[in-house]
Amino acid sequence: MVETQTRLDQALQENQHRTSDPVKTLAKSGYIVGDVIGQGTFATVKTAYWSKLKAKVAIKILSKTSASAHVAQKHVPRELEVIRTLRHPNIIHFYEIIETNMRYYIVMQYGENGTLLELMRTNRTLAEPRVRRYYGQIIGAIQYMHSCGFVHRDIKLENVVLDAKDQVKLIDFGFACRVRDEGTTLSSLIEPYLSTTFCGSHAYASPEILQMKPYDPIPADIWASTVIIYALLFGRLPFTNSKNTKLLQQIIAKGVQFPSTITVTDEVKALMKQIFVPVRQRVTTAYILCSQWFLMELTETK
């Protein structure tokens, strides 16, 4: 009797393993799974051909079993809320979410031209007009997110991809969260939402995050986005990639420095000096898009 039960248990386990195979699960919905293009602690991103669209897509596969209870109960629902809500030309387009007992499959647009990190590694630096175009699209996406009541909290070179038309697409909303209720405007809030989750990469962290105290994530998103333009212009990070928070704070306190070996306009330097400052002095997305640096683009195109 015991031996029979053991065989039954083994058969059930084998059957569960077969039915939980991502390739087979996705094949039932018309996806032919391809290569891995991203790997995280709880998620893997793969390419796939979707017969319905007759196009290549990216699929983020989130494991329910390997994720901690905190991630499963807090971060995953937040990410799903964000991707179901946001629709913007510079935010990756999400097609559908498939849920099984074992996993979530998030199907999204594929960024054919790779990440900005890959672009930087290939080119080292980019021409200023091109960086300004990318940054305008990034800031536009961030401004839209903030207006919808969400923050990203993990903006970095790896989380910005380029499509076939060389247009920016913001990706990876695993740390994103809602900072105000639907129907509430930012201007009507008496006090800003303060985040107590210290997430993201040290190299992109604003000084208020490094203090390890509750912080407003809206200006922190702006700071992180500006690390991207500095990196694309100068081929290196503006401060340091060290995880030593005290060292980072000391370097940031000295102010942003610009390499003399690479020439950029005074306008872009002036803008970065208005962003790489303490949070109370930092300019907003609206100010950035109306700054002299962006006005230069209008003059150049005439």
C-alpha positions in Angstrom: 0.0 0.0 0.0 2.8 2.4 1.0 4.7 1.5 -2.3 1.6 2.2 -4.3 1.1 5.6 -2.7 4.7 6.4 -3.3 4.4 5.6 -7.0 1.2 7.8 -7.2 3.0 10.7 -5.5 5.9 10.4 -7.9 3.5 10.3 -10.9 1.8 13.4 -9.6 5.1 15.2 -9.2 6.2 14.2 -12.7 2.9 15.4 -14.2 3.1 18.7 -12.3 6.7 19.2 -13.6 5.5 18.5 -17.2 2.5 20.8 -17.0 4.6 23.6 -15.4 7.2 23.6 -18.3 7.1 27.2 -19.5 7.8 26.2 -23.1 4.8 23.9 -23.2 2.6 26.3 -21.3 3.4 29.2 -23.7 3.1 26.9 -26.8 -0.6 26.4 -25.9 -1.1 30.2 -26.3 0.7 30.4 -29.6 4.3 31.3 -28.5 7.5 29.7 -29.7 10.0 30.5 -27.0 13.5 31.6 -27.9 16.6 32.8 -26.1 17.1 34.3 -22.6 17.7 38.1 -22.8 17.4 38.9 -19.2 17.9 37.2 -15.8 16.9 38.3 -12.3 16.5 36.7 -8.9 12.8 35.8 -9.4 12.3 36.4 -13.1 13.7 35.4 -16.5 13.0 37.3 -19.8 13.0 35.4 -23.0 12.2 36.2 -26.6 9.4 34.4 -28.4 7.6 34.3 -31.7 3.8 35.0 -31.3 1.8 33.5 -34.0 -1.2 35.8 -33.3 0.9 38.9 -34.0 3.3 37.2 -36.4 6.0 39.0 -34.6 8.8 38.6 -32.0 7.9 39.5 -28.4 9.6 39.5 -25.0 8.1 37.4 -22.2 9.0 38.0 -18.5 8.5 34.8 -16.6 8.0 35.3 -12.9 8.2 32.3 -10.6 5.7 32.0 -7.8 7.7 29.3 -6.0 11.1 31.0 -5.9 9.9 34.5 -5.0 9.8 35.4 -1.4 6.4 36.0 0.3 7.2 39.7 0.4 7.8 39.8 -3.4 4.8 37.6 -4.2 2.4 39.6 -2.0 3.7 43.2 -2.6 5.9 43.7 -5.6 4.3 41.4 -8.1 0.7 42.9 -7.7 2.2 46.4 -8.0 4.0 45.5 -11.2 0.9 43.9 -12.6 -1.2 47.0 -11.7 1.3 49.3 -13.4 1.6 47.4 -16.7 -2.2 47.1 -16.9 -2.6 50.8 -16.4 0.1 52.7 -18.3 -0.1 53.4 -22.1 2.6 55.7 -23.5 4.7 55.7 -26.7 7.9 55.6 -24.6 6.8 52.9 -22.2 7.1 49.3 -23.4 3.7 48.0 -24.6 2.3 45.0 -22.7 0.1 42.6 -24.7 -1.2 40.1 -22.1 -0.6 38.3 -18.8 -0.9 34.6 -18.5 -1.1 33.1 -15.0 -0.6 29.5 -13.9 -0.2 27.8 -10.5 3.5 28.1 -10.9 4.2 31.3 -12.8 3.2 34.7 -14.3 4.0 35.2 -18.0 4.1 38.9 -18.9 4.1 39.3 -22.7 5.4 42.6 -24.0 6.9 44.4 -27.0 10.4 43.4 -27.9 13.1 46.1 -28.0 14.9 45.1 -31.2 17.8 47.5 -30.8 18.7 46.4 -27.2 19.3 48.5 -24.1 21.0 51.8 -23.6 23.7 50.0 -21.6 24.5 47.8 -24.6 24.5 50.9 -26.9 26.9 52.6 -24.6 29.2 49.6 -24.4 29.3 49.6 -28.2 29.7 53.3 -28.9 31.2 54.5 -25.5 29.7 58.0 -26.0 26.9 59.4 -28.1 26.4 62.7 -29.9 24.6 65.3 -27.8 21.6 65.8 -30.1 20.9 62.1 -30.0 21.2 62.0 -26.2 18.8 64.9 -26.0 16.3 63.1 -28.1 16.5 60.0 -25.9 16.4 62.0 -22.7 13.3 63.9 -23.9 11.5 60.6 -24.5 12.6 59.2 -21.1 11.5 62.3 -19.3 8.2 62.3 -21.2 7.6 58.7 -20.1 8.5 59.5 -16.4 6.3 62.6 -16.4 3.4 60.5 -17.7 4.0 57.8 -15.1 4.0 60.5 -12.3 0.9 62.1 -13.6 -0.8 58.7 -13.5 0.2 58.3 -9.8 3.1 55.9 -10.3 6.9 56.0 -9.8 9.5 53.7 -11.4 12.2 53.6 -8.7 14.7 51.6 -10.8 15.5 53.8 -13.8 18.9 52.9 -15.3 20.6 52.2 -18.6 19.6 48.5 -18.5 15.9 49.5 -18.1 15.7 51.5 -21.2 15.5 49.7 -24.6 15.3 50.9 -28.2 12.8 49.7 -30.7 13.3 49.1 -34.4 12.7 52.9 -35.1 15.3 53.9 -32.5 12.7 55.1 -30.1 13.1 54.8 -26.3 11.0 52.3 -24.3 11.1 52.3 -20.5 10.9 48.7 -19.1 11.0 46.7 -15.9 8.4 47.9 -13.4 9.3 45.4 -10.7 10.0 48.2 -8.2 7.3 50.6 -9.4 4.6 51.6 -7.0 1.6 53.9 -6.7 2.2 57.1 -4.9 -1.3 58.6 -5.0 -4.8 57.3 -5.4 -6.6 57.4 -8.8 -8.3 60.8 -9.3 -5.9 62.6 -7.0 -3.7 65.2 -8.6 -0.2 65.8 -7.5 -1.0 69.5 -6.8 -3.8 68.6 -4.4 -1.5 66.5 -2.1 -0.7 68.3 1.1 2.4 66.1 1.7 4.3 64.0 -0.9 4.2 60.2 -0.7 7.3 59.0 1.1 8.9 55.7 0.1 10.6 53.4 2.7 11.8 50.9 0.1 15.4 51.6 -0.7 15.6 49.9 -4.1 17.4 50.4 -7.4 21.1 50.6 -8.1 23.6 52.6 -6.0 25.1 54.4 -9.0 21.6 55.9 -9.8 20.6 56.6 -6.2 19.9 60.2 -5.2 21.4 61.6 -2.0 18.0 61.4 -0.2 17.8 57.6 -0.9 21.4 57.1 0.4 20.4 58.7 3.8 18.2 55.6 4.3 15.3 57.7 5.5 11.7 57.9 4.0 12.1 59.9 0.7 9.9 61.3 -2.2 10.5 58.9 -5.1 9.3 61.4 -7.8 12.5 63.6 -7.7 14.5 60.4 -7.2 13.3 59.2 -10.6 14.4 62.5 -12.1 17.9 62.1 -10.6 18.3 58.5 -11.9 17.2 59.5 -15.4 19.9 62.2 -15.5 22.6 59.6 -14.5 21.6 58.0 -17.9 22.3 61.2 -20.0 25.6 61.9 -18.2 26.7 58.3 -18.9 25.7 58.5 -22.6 27.5 61.8 -23.0 30.7 61.0 -21.1 31.0 57.3 -21.3 31.1 56.8 -17.5 28.9 57.3 -14.5 28.7 60.8 -12.9 29.7 59.6 -9.4 30.7 56.1 -8.6 29.4 52.5 -8.8 30.5 51.8 -5.2 28.0 50.3 -2.8 29.7 52.3 0.1 26.9 54.8 0.8 29.1 57.1 2.9 31.7 57.3 0.1 28.9 58.0 -2.4 27.4 60.7 -0.3 30.8 62.4 0.0 31.4 62.3 -3.7 27.9 63.6 -4.5 28.3 66.4 -2.0 31.2 67.8 -4.0 28.9 68.4 -7.0 28.9 66.9 -10.5 32.1 67.1 -12.4 32.5 67.1 -16.2 35.5 65.5 -18.0 37.5 68.1 -20.0 38.3 65.5 -22.7 34.7 65.5 -24.0 33.0 68.7 -25.2 29.3 69.3 -24.5 27.2 72.4 -24.5 27.0 74.7 -21.5 23.2 74.3 -21.6 23.3 70.6 -20.8 25.9 71.1 -18.1 23.6 73.8 -16.6 20.6 71.5 -16.6 22.5 68.6 -14.9 23.7 71.1 -12.2 20.0 71.8 -11.5 19.2 68.1 -11.1 22.3 66.8 -9.3 21.5 68.8 -6.2 19.6 68.2 -2.9 16.0 67.2 -3.4 14.5 70.6 -2.3 16.5 72.4 -5.1 15.9 69.8 -7.8 14.0 70.9 -10.9 10.8 69.1 -12.1 10.1 67.2 -15.4 8.1 70.2 -16.6 11.0 72.5 -16.1 13.4 70.1 -17.8 11.3 69.9 -21.0 11.2 73.7 -21.1 14.9 74.2 -20.3 17.4 76.0 -22.6 18.8 72.6 -23.6 15.6 71.5 -25.1 14.8 74.9 -26.6 18.1 74.5 -28.5 16.6 71.5 -30.3 13.8 73.7 -31.7 16.4 76.3 -32.9 18.5 73.6 -34.5 15.6 72.1 -36.5 14.5 75.4 -38.0 
